[in-house]
Amino acid sequence: MDKFEEAFNKIIEKDRKVEPRDWMPEKYRQTNIRQISQHAHSEIIGMQPEGNWLLRAPSLRSKQVLLAKIQDEAGHGLYLYSVAETLGISRQEMIAQLQSGEAKYSSIFNYPTVSWADIGAVGWLVDGAAIVNQVSLQRTSYGPYSRAMVRICKEESFHQRQGYEIMCSMAFGTAEQKEMAQDALNRFWEPALMMFGPHDSDSVHKGQSMEWKIKRESNDHLRQRFIDRTVPQAQYLGLTIPDDQLKFNEETQHWETGPFNWDEFWNVVKGNGPCNQERIDHHIAAHKDNEWVREAAAAYAAKTELEVA
Ligand code: 3HC
């Protein structure tokens, strides 16, 4: 083992952070590029299902709150693309990987938001799951990713609260509103659980990612933390978790679920979800429509560089 690899291993062993200028195994670099760029894609694509309700939000306040949340997600995508760029991949390459279908983004965003209650369920469940995952990622070994997570987690808690506030107003509202809230929970519960990835036994990256402390806790461990936290919140709302095998294990103090539909999960990941094509088509169209913004920014940057030179 040469001195570079020794130095890298010591950073990981001592729980310190790997920085862009440090030597790192090529696979460590590629694994971080894969995970961080897909994380960024998820933030950006995740803006679409929520943007769908901006013009239909039921009040000025709820529109303002939703707009603030969506703008946050754009910022999270920006942080994460910038983090991935420190590993040597360009923004253009990442965007091309997303638009060609080569890169993934979280499958949850391939489901439609058909009612206002869905916006509540997205904030409550999707951002709630993201918080559990991202709080753990604050301890990831790649320095820029870890620091981006600290900043993003602060904003995620607002996202989860705004979603849960919508669910409260509907669950404690009229009978029709409570029915909409239950319908949203029925449709988003299992896809939200799948945000944590396949079971550990099927997680192809688990071993190496845990060894390099990219991942600090396993998919199933984080999923269980989310379930244990969320079931009591559904009970408070008077809503029913759509899993007739759900039961509380007094011994382990954990909520145990029935089996998940992994065939559906992989089918959506493979591109056959309800909104996969719509999400990519929208991204491609928006990227093209806003080409002038990128050109103007690049021209301004070039002009400023000339003036400084
Ligand atoms: N949707 C789509 N693909 C998924 C997935 C999901 N929910 N879960 C796993 N996969 C993919 C993985 O990307 C991997 O495919 P790849 O090799 O082509 O990348 C494959 O399934 C095997 O899964 P693994 O568990 O072995 O992969 P990982 O070790 O990368 O773990 C992960 C998956 C837990 C999602 C991990 O990548 C991770 O923690 N990523 C960072 C967090 C993230 O991306 N969250 C997405 C949501 S962001 C969000 O919700 C923002 C909020 O503000 C709304």
Residues whose N, C-alpha, C, O or C-beta is under 5 A from the ligand:
A	BS01	3HC	Q35 Q38 H39 S42 E43 G46 K104 Y105 S106 S107 V126 D127 A130 M194 M195 F196 G197 P198 D202 S203 V204 H205 K206 S209 V269
